[in-house]
Amino acid sequence: MFATVQEAGKQSIEDAALAAAVETRRGPRYPMTVAVRVGWIDDEKRMSYTVAEGMDISEAGLAVRMAHRLRESALVHLELAGSGMSAVARVRNCVRHGAAWRVGLEVTSAFPSDRGEAAGVFGAADPVAVV
């Protein structure tokens, strides 16, 4: 199980932080397994990108698992793989999740809500469903 009491305490704190993040959810979440390209301005003021694993999505945001820790309140650019859709979001929480980080993102410029709107915004005739 845990090698030391310190590791057990650390894991308990991480579990509590993750539970607290889950409890603040306002709407239903839907599982997603789409790759999400995440872009942000790093500490050296350069644009950084990584591909994250989508965990779930809702009307107001999404959660991703990624290798990088992001600062809470940071703005990020998101692209959903294979959909042609992108958005801007704000980091609401970032919690250690095993070897990665679970990042909760609140979308500030919403993904299109229907096919017609998506086609108008992104110029796509038939956008790919995300969930």
C-alpha positions in Angstrom: 0.0 0.0 0.0 1.8 3.2 1.2 5.5 2.9 1.9 5.4 5.7 4.6 3.0 7.6 6.7 4.0 10.7 4.8 3.0 9.1 1.5 -0.3 8.1 3.0 -0.9 11.6 4.2 0.0 13.1 0.9 -2.4 10.7 -0.9 -5.2 11.6 1.5 -4.7 15.3 0.8 -4.7 14.7 -2.9 -7.9 12.6 -2.6 -9.6 15.3 -0.5 -8.6 17.9 -3.0 -10.0 15.8 -5.9 -13.2 15.2 -3.9 -13.6 18.9 -3.2 -13.3 19.7 -6.9 -15.9 17.1 -7.8 -18.4 18.5 -5.2 -18.4 21.9 -6.8 -19.8 20.7 -10.1 -23.0 22.4 -11.1 -24.2 20.3 -14.1 -24.1 16.8 -15.3 -20.8 15.5 -16.6 -20.5 13.1 -19.6 -17.5 10.8 -20.0 -15.3 11.6 -23.0 -12.2 9.9 -24.4 -11.2 12.6 -27.0 -7.7 13.9 -27.2 -7.6 17.6 -26.3 -4.8 19.9 -27.5 -4.2 22.5 -24.7 -2.2 25.7 -25.2 -1.1 28.1 -22.5 1.5 30.8 -21.8 4.2 29.3 -19.6 6.3 30.9 -16.8 8.8 32.1 -19.4 6.0 33.9 -21.3 6.1 31.5 -24.2 3.2 29.6 -25.7 3.3 25.9 -24.7 1.2 23.1 -26.0 0.4 19.5 -25.0 -2.1 16.8 -25.8 -4.3 16.0 -22.9 -6.7 13.1 -22.3 -10.3 14.2 -22.1 -12.0 12.8 -19.0 -15.5 14.4 -19.0 -17.4 17.3 -20.5 -20.4 19.4 -19.4 -22.3 22.4 -20.7 -19.9 24.7 -18.9 -16.5 23.0 -19.1 -14.4 19.9 -19.1 -11.8 17.9 -17.2 -8.6 16.7 -18.8 -5.7 14.6 -17.6 -2.3 16.0 -18.6 1.4 15.8 -17.7 1.7 19.5 -16.9 0.5 21.5 -13.9 -1.4 24.6 -14.8 -1.9 27.7 -12.7 -5.4 28.2 -11.4 -7.2 31.1 -13.3 -4.8 30.8 -16.2 -6.4 31.1 -19.7 -5.9 28.2 -22.1 -6.7 27.5 -25.7 -8.5 24.1 -26.3 -8.9 22.1 -29.5 -10.9 18.9 -29.6 -9.2 16.3 -31.7 -10.9 15.5 -35.0 -13.8 17.9 -34.4 -12.5 21.2 -35.8 -13.8 22.9 -32.6 -11.8 25.1 -30.3 -12.5 27.3 -27.4 -10.9 29.4 -24.7 -11.2 28.2 -21.1 -10.0 29.2 -17.6 -8.3 26.8 -15.2 -10.6 26.3 -12.2 -8.6 23.6 -10.5 -5.5 21.5 -11.0 -5.1 18.4 -8.8 -2.5 15.7 -8.8 -4.0 12.5 -10.2 -1.5 9.7 -10.0 1.5 10.6 -12.2 -0.5 13.3 -14.0 -2.7 16.3 -13.3 -6.4 16.5 -13.4 -7.3 20.0 -14.7 -10.8 21.4 -14.4 -11.5 23.9 -17.1 -14.4 26.4 -17.4 -15.1 27.3 -21.0 -15.3 31.1 -21.5 -16.0 31.1 -25.2 -18.4 28.2 -25.5 -18.2 25.3 -27.9 -21.1 25.4 -30.4 -24.2 23.8 -28.9 -25.7 22.4 -32.1 -24.7 21.3 -35.6 -26.0 24.5 -37.3 -24.2 26.8 -35.0 -21.0 24.7 -35.3 -21.2 24.8 -39.1 -21.6 28.6 -39.0 -18.8 29.2 -36.5 -16.2 26.7 -37.8 -17.2 26.5 -41.5 -17.7 22.8 -41.2 -20.6 21.1 -43.0 -20.8 18.2 -40.5 -18.9 18.6 -37.2 -17.8 15.5 -35.4 -19.7 14.7 -32.2 -17.5 14.9 -29.1 -19.5 12.7 -26.7 
